[in-house]
Amino acid sequence: MYNIKLVEHCKMAEKERWGYVYGTFSTVLTEPLLQQKLKQYPSKVKLQEFLLKKNE
């Protein structure tokens, strides 16, 4: 049963256009958190920042 729930959850995430930023989990991304992650993982997060800003 777990796999069915996981698929349903993933479909919901896709429908609602959830995203992920490297180094974050279970939090809503705010501008201060994005800036913190950019400083912490610049090479990993820079492209994600571009995509986030583009899709605002």
QUICORKA-V651321 format. One record per residue. N is the residue number from 1. RES is the residue in one small letter. SS is DSSP state (A for helix, B for strand, O for the rest). Layout:
# QUICORKA-V651321
{{N RES SS} {N RES SS}}
This chain:
# QUICORKA-V651321
{{1 m O} {2 y A} {3 n A} {4 i A} {5 k A} {6 l A} {7 v A} {8 e A} {9 h A} {10 c A} {11 k A} {12 m A} {13 a A} {14 e A} {15 k A} {16 e O} {17 r O} {18 w O} {19 g O} {20 y O} {21 v O} {22 y O} {23 g O} {24 t O} {25 f O} {26 s O} {27 t O} {28 v O} {29 l O} {30 t O} {31 e A} {32 p A} {33 l A} {34 l A} {35 q A} {36 q A} {37 k A} {38 l A} {39 k A} {40 q A} {41 y O} {42 p A} {43 s A} {44 k A} {45 v A} {46 k A} {47 l A} {48 q A} {49 e A} {50 f A} {51 l A} {52 l A} {53 k A} {54 k A} {55 n O} {56 e O}}
